[in-house]
């Protein structure tokens, strides 16, 4: 009986301590809620509204009918219109569109002769998107009740760029780089300030002439080298074991990775200034990590997400880095081609450092 009373006292103490720890209690509620919303609402394996381009060299009514019919499927959205296939290829290279439909000048003759009507050129680095567009390869068409294609023969040819064999490792390995860096970089720095406080070193830092912004920068620099080591390991082993091509310049990979590492580290510092214990810092890291993995386009196509989920994804550094690293490694793009993602991560880093510095000053008061 006395044992039960002693256990009861400990249980009451734990419940009271949990009720006072608002961050931990909030994570208990928010983590399953966020997972439920992400998997039930935001995550969609059906590829929809893929941004593509049209190159209609025939400029005929048949070409316009084909474009409208394909658009009705909602698999693709024709965002751009180019005059030549070369311009469309450049747009795919720069990540403006994911594919382009080329309709030749002799489209009416091809129709009469029951030949393929045109060609899709597709960014094959994303296997889910390439598979969705390949399903349009045998799409039947009708014109004034006359069947153009019964679906038994190919309506379009398909050319897959950057990953013609459609190997999933080609798409996963560069994306895995973003996931691992997100996990480790935020985890390392999320407990940086909290650890100093728990070890009693915070008072020593307060008495030093080091400014808050200097402290924040000094905290993240050592971890930048750790992140670069992870990049070499992942891309090196991906190339040796899975034969993942590295088509971009190493300098572009370096600068793009530095931008993402800096953004992730500053996000971890902001978490560290908000948390009171290392356990809280770990919980808040998980809270950021889940949407970073699920909404960044690593596991599920970004185009298939609802608009609201895409807004959230655009705030996360992982989403921008996922587009950037796949563009550089697989398509050979440069930071100039992906300047919007690069500028966003640079701004995120600066804002994160300022917020972390301000929060650290506030804690000193």
NUNU-954430 format. One record per residue (C-alpha): residue in one letter; x, y, z. Coordinates in steps of 0.5 Angstrom, whole numbers, plus 500, padded with zeros to 3 digits. Layout:
REM NUNU-954430
AXYZ
...
END
This chain:
REM NUNU-954430
X500500500
X506505502
X509503495
X503505491
X502512495
X510513494
X508512486
X502516487
X506522489
X511521484
X506521478
X502527481
X509531481
X510529474
X503531472
X504538475
X511539472
X508537465
X503542466
X508547468
X512546462
X508549456
X512548450
X513540452
X505540453
X504544446
X509539443
X505533445
X498536442
X501539436
X506534433
X500529432
X496534430
X501537425
X502529422
X495528421
X494535417
X500533413
X498526411
X491527411
X490534407
X497536404
X500530402
X498527395
X501522391
X497524385
X501529381
X497535379
X498541375
X505540373
X508547370
X509545363
X510549356
X507549349
X511549343
X506549337
X509550331
X503548327
X499554329
X493550327
X486549330
X488542332
X494544336
X490548340
X485543341
X490538343
X493543348
X486544351
X484537351
X491536355
X489541360
X483539362
X486533365
X489537370
X495533370
X499539367
X498546367
X501550360
X504556364
X509558358
X509559350
X515558346
X517559339
X522553339
X524547342
X531550344
X527555348
X523550352
X529546353
X533552356
X526553361
X527546363
X534547365
X533553369
X527550372
X522554370
X517548367
X518541368
X516539361
X514541354
X510539349
X512540342
X507540336
X511540329
X509544323
X506538319
X501536325
X495536320
X499531316
X501527322
X493526324
X491524317
X497519317
X496516324
X503518326
X505521333
X502528334
X508531337
X513530343
X514531350
X521533353
X521532360
X525533366
X526526368
X530527374
X523527378
X521520377
X513521379
X513527375
X516523369
X511517370
X505522370
X507525364
X508519360
X501517362
X499522357
X503518351
X497514349
X492519351
X486519345
X483525342
X477526338
X475532333
X468533331
X466526333
X472523329
X477519333
X484521332
X487516337
X484510340
X489509345
X492503342
X498507339
X502512342
X500519341
X506523343
X513521343
X517522350
X524524351
X526524358
X532528360
X537528366
X534521368
X532517362
X533510365
X528513371
X532510376
X529513383
X536513386
X538519381
X532523385
X533521392
X540522393
X540529392
X534530396
X537526401
X542531402
X537536404
X534532409
X540530413
X543537413
X536539415
X536534421
X543535423
X544542422
X538544426
X539539431
X546541433
X545548434
X538548437
X541546443
X547551443
X544557447
X540552452
X546548453
X550554455
X545555460
X544548463
X552548464
X552555467
X556558462
X551563460
X553568466
X561567463
X558569456
X554575459
X561578462
X565577456
X565583451
X562579446
X556582442
X550578441
X551577433
X558575434
X556570439
X551567434
X556567428
X561564432
X556558434
X554556427
X561557423
X564550426
X558546424
X558549417
X565545416
X561539419
X555540414
X560540408
X563533410
X556530410
X555533403
X562530401
X560523404
X553523401
X554525394
X561521393
X558515396
X552516391
X556517385
X560511387
X555506389
X548508386
X552512380
X548518381
X551523376
X554530378
X552534372
X553541376
X560545377
X562543384
X563551386
X555551385
X554546389
X559549394
X555555394
X548553394
X550548400
X553554404
X547558403
X542552406
X547550412
X547557414
X539558414
X538551417
X544553423
X540560424
X534557424
X537552430
X539558433
X532561434
X530555437
X535555442
X533562444
X526560445
X527553449
X528553456
X531546456
X535541451
X529537451
X524542449
X529544443
X529537441
X521537441
X521544437
X526541432
X522535431
X516540430
X520543424
X523537421
X517533420
X514539415
X521540412
X521533410
X514532408
X513539404
X519540401
X518535395
X523530397
X518524398
X511527395
X511532389
X510539390
X505540385
X500535388
X500539394
X494544396
X496551395
X496553403
X501547404
X505550398
X505557402
X508553408
X513549404
X515556401
X517558408
X522552409
X529552407
X529545405
X524546400
X528552396
X534547397
X531541394
X530545388
X537548388
X541542389
X537537384
X537543379
X545543380
X547536381
X542533376
X540538371
X547542371
X544549373
X547554376
X545559382
X544564377
X538560374
X536559381
X537566384
X530566387
X532560391
X539563393
X536570395
X531567399
X536563403
X541568404
X535573407
X533567411
X540567414
X540574415
X533575419
X535568423
X541571425
X538578427
X532574431
X537570435
X541576437
X535580439
X532574443
X539573446
X539580448
X532579451
X534573455
X540577458
X535582461
END
